[in-house]
Amino acid sequence: IALYVGLVFGRDVELDWVQLMLNILLVVLAVVLGFLCARRFPRQRPRFSRIGQAAGAALIILGCFTNGSSDAPIWTNSPLWFAAIATPCAVGLIFSMLGARLLRLTNPEAVAVAIECSYQNTGFALTIALSVFPPEKVGAASGVPLFYGVCEVVLIPIFALCAWKAGWTYAPPTEPLCTMLLNDYQPTEASAITALAEQGPTDTRTVHVQIQSTTSLTDFNGQLGADRDAGSTNGSAKWKLPLC
């Protein structure tokens, strides 16, 4: 952070570096503990998720209250400030989508990359703003992640809906909106490989696909138009499929 601010803006920023490192360590610890708890208690994952969402909502409420009661509430900023905060989210969606397509990712994969690139952890940024900056600068600092979070809530759903209607996602664009939101269209391992085989070869390159023993191998025998690897073991099989 110090290197970035110094090189880009040519000025020093007063930060509590000890508190900053403690916050980072706390986040890492929370991620590790969350992963271990989810592995140890898989049936409690929905409850863990609700607790995390409640904590995030409480943090946003605290940030709004802190910003609104400070000497620099968010609504006192100029239109240029709002444009500067919103631009990275919008530009990130566009350029990451174009970059993913240039790398020959499929449309659903490119949409996922675009959303992941533009969606930032504003909760962590808000935590830093509330705990690291001096009290007189907390209001101004907290406004940035708060408004960027608003941009995410507005721009990313609009982008996702446009991608869905354009046929760039796994969800059929003819589905009703409520049906699309409530269902899971992520392809399974079996359906993805079957669809790959049905497309036929469009490239001379090949891709090796391994099916684990949890997938019925008879679903693919004789219908993939691919060569099965006789060297498979442990209940798995390998096919060499044309890369589409």
VOGU-3710 file (C-alpha; in Angstrom, 3 decimals, decimal comma):
1> ialyvglvfg> 0,000/0,000/0,000  2,779/2,433/0,920  4,656/1,670/-2,309  1,526/2,063/-4,441  0,448/5,354/-2,866  3,974/6,765/-2,955  4,614/5,911/-6,599  1,189/6,860/-7,940  0,339/9,920/-5,867  3,735/10,986/-4,548
11> rdveldwvql> 2,569/11,433/-0,974  2,627/9,601/2,328  -0,477/8,184/3,977  -0,776/8,013/7,738  -1,746/4,447/8,598  -1,630/2,228/11,636  0,544/-0,472/10,073  0,380/-2,746/13,109  -3,418/-2,696/13,017  -3,315/-3,276/9,271
21> mlnillvvla> -1,215/-6,421/9,643  -3,431/-7,637/12,485  -6,487/-7,246/10,258  -4,817/-9,184/7,461  -3,816/-11,973/9,832  -7,339/-12,046/11,233  -8,808/-12,466/7,755  -6,386/-15,280/6,916  -7,184/-16,983/10,215  -10,929/-16,652/9,584
31> vvlgflcarr> -10,612/-18,191/6,116  -8,580/-21,130/7,418  -10,920/-21,756/10,356  -13,956/-21,477/8,098  -12,492/-24,011/5,696  -11,638/-26,431/8,494  -15,071/-26,088/10,115  -16,794/-26,665/6,774  -14,739/-29,804/6,239  -15,334/-31,038/9,778
41> fprqrprfsr> -19,053/-30,189/9,931  -20,348/-30,318/6,334  -23,995/-30,298/7,398  -23,487/-26,995/9,197  -22,252/-25,139/6,113  -25,583/-23,339/5,519  -25,527/-22,128/9,126  -21,924/-20,948/8,796  -22,891/-19,123/5,614  -25,786/-17,342/7,330
51> igqaagaali> -23,517/-16,287/10,194  -21,018/-14,851/7,709  -23,717/-12,992/5,819  -25,089/-11,543/9,051  -21,602/-10,390/10,058  -21,111/-8,758/6,661  -24,453/-6,964/6,899  -23,576/-5,719/10,391  -20,243/-4,402/9,097  -21,974/-2,493/6,289
61> ilgcftngss> -24,442/-0,955/8,756  -21,546/0,091/10,998  -19,730/1,582/8,014  -22,801/3,549/6,909  -23,330/4,901/10,417  -19,657/5,840/10,784  -19,536/7,540/7,416  -22,822/9,376/7,867  -21,835/10,758/11,257  -18,342/11,836/10,167
71> dapiwtnspl> -17,133/15,202/8,892  -16,947/13,807/5,330  -20,157/11,873/4,611  -20,386/10,195/1,242  -23,044/12,538/-0,160  -20,752/15,568/0,141  -18,372/14,253/-2,536  -18,290/15,678/-6,055  -19,698/13,869/-9,127  -16,114/13,273/-10,257
81> wfaaiatpca> -15,465/11,307/-7,053  -18,455/9,044/-7,698  -17,366/8,534/-11,323  -13,821/7,660/-10,230  -15,094/5,003/-7,804  -17,591/3,489/-10,263  -15,245/3,365/-13,263  -13,025/0,434/-12,125  -16,080/-1,795/-11,644  -17,545/-0,995/-15,081
91> vglifsmlga> -14,213/-1,081/-16,926  -13,245/-4,285/-15,116  -16,361/-6,049/-16,376  -15,769/-5,006/-19,978  -12,039/-5,610/-20,274  -11,998/-8,874/-18,310  -14,806/-10,186/-20,530  -12,887/-9,212/-23,663  -9,660/-10,675/-22,300  -11,329/-13,962/-21,433
101> rllrltnpea> -12,783/-14,235/-24,937  -9,395/-13,462/-26,484  -8,026/-16,367/-24,457  -10,705/-18,524/-26,130  -12,681/-19,212/-22,991  -16,301/-20,145/-23,545  -18,965/-17,502/-23,004  -20,060/-18,866/-19,595  -16,444/-19,060/-18,466  -15,786/-15,512/-19,697
111> vavaiecsyq> -18,832/-14,207/-17,813  -17,583/-15,884/-14,632  -14,109/-14,363/-15,092  -15,571/-10,890/-15,676  -17,679/-11,025/-12,520  -14,808/-12,364/-10,415  -12,450/-9,655/-11,674  -14,806/-6,770/-10,932  -16,237/-8,097/-7,669  -13,981/-7,012/-4,834
121> ntgfaltial> -14,047/-7,751/-1,115  -15,456/-4,434/0,040  -16,049/-5,877/3,493  -12,322/-6,259/4,054  -11,659/-2,805/2,608  -14,281/-1,340/4,922  -12,673/-3,087/7,893  -9,321/-1,528/6,968  -10,898/1,911/6,580  -12,596/1,744/9,974
131> svfppekvga> -9,612/0,456/11,928  -6,405/1,616/10,240  -6,962/5,250/9,279  -6,826/8,067/11,848  -10,229/8,957/13,352  -10,489/12,232/11,410  -10,027/10,372/8,100  -12,222/7,349/8,772  -15,300/8,975/7,247  -13,626/9,812/3,959
141> asgvplfygv> -11,864/6,443/3,763  -14,985/4,386/4,483  -16,902/6,112/1,686  -14,816/4,413/-1,003  -15,657/0,758/-0,202  -19,246/1,699/0,636  -19,913/3,283/-2,752  -17,916/0,635/-4,627  -20,166/-1,944/-2,971  -23,186/-0,050/-4,311
151> cevvlipifa> -21,623/-0,138/-7,793  -21,159/-3,895/-7,498  -24,767/-4,397/-6,422  -26,014/-2,366/-9,401  -23,594/-3,078/-12,267  -22,851/-6,788/-11,796  -26,526/-7,916/-11,770  -27,174/-5,789/-14,872  -24,182/-7,393/-16,595  -25,278/-10,873/-15,513
161> lcawkagwty> -28,846/-10,331/-16,774  -27,564/-9,032/-20,128  -25,216/-12,018/-20,429  -28,083/-14,390/-19,619  -30,384/-12,842/-22,227  -27,558/-12,899/-24,788  -27,175/-16,659/-24,277  -23,730/-16,366/-22,708  -24,586/-18,369/-19,585  -25,627/-21,960/-18,934
171> appteplctm> -29,158/-20,822/-18,081  -31,409/-20,811/-21,175  -32,331/-17,201/-22,078  -35,940/-18,264/-22,644  -36,421/-19,291/-19,014  -38,606/-17,055/-16,831  -36,584/-14,757/-14,604  -37,781/-16,278/-11,329  -37,110/-19,807/-12,606  -33,611/-18,829/-13,697
181> llndyqptea> -32,812/-17,269/-10,322  -34,044/-20,252/-8,321  -32,415/-23,053/-10,310  -28,855/-24,299/-10,698  -27,730/-24,658/-14,313  -24,098/-25,499/-13,628  -23,308/-28,516/-15,826  -22,294/-31,782/-14,215  -19,203/-33,707/-15,197  -21,253/-36,159/-17,242
191> saitalaeqg> -23,259/-33,552/-19,146  -20,204/-31,425/-19,886  -18,287/-34,319/-21,462  -21,312/-35,538/-23,413  -21,864/-32,036/-24,795  -18,188/-31,814/-25,762  -18,430/-35,075/-27,688  -21,661/-34,087/-29,437  -20,093/-30,901/-30,807  -17,663/-32,889/-32,890
201> ptdtrtvhvq> -14,024/-32,106/-33,647  -13,163/-28,590/-34,773  -9,495/-28,739/-33,887  -6,688/-31,236/-34,311  -5,643/-30,882/-30,683  -6,887/-33,281/-28,024  -7,763/-33,038/-24,378  -7,516/-35,822/-21,802  -10,584/-36,198/-19,592  -10,619/-38,447/-16,553
211> iqsttsltdf> -13,889/-39,767/-15,136  -13,763/-40,820/-11,512  -15,469/-43,899/-10,173  -18,406/-41,823/-8,878  -19,540/-41,280/-12,479  -21,140/-44,108/-14,414  -18,652/-45,067/-17,091  -21,288/-46,909/-19,115  -22,892/-43,563/-19,870  -19,948/-42,718/-22,096
221> ngqlgadrda> -18,835/-46,087/-23,538  -19,378/-46,316/-27,239  -20,984/-42,888/-27,655  -18,166/-40,391/-27,236  -16,418/-41,096/-30,503  -13,147/-41,097/-28,608  -10,406/-43,549/-27,788  -10,443/-45,063/-24,305  -7,150/-45,388/-22,531  -6,633/-49,027/-21,534
231> gstngsakwk> -4,193/-48,054/-18,796  -6,823/-46,708/-16,395  -6,929/-47,952/-12,815  -8,850/-47,565/-9,549  -12,266/-47,473/-11,147  -11,455/-44,532/-13,420  -11,144/-44,298/-17,165  -9,588/-41,845/-19,571  -10,738/-40,761/-22,989  -8,952/-38,700/-25,607
241> lplc> -11,565/-36,292/-26,935  -11,347/-33,864/-29,849  -10,922/-30,357/-28,496  -13,759/-28,173/-29,763
//
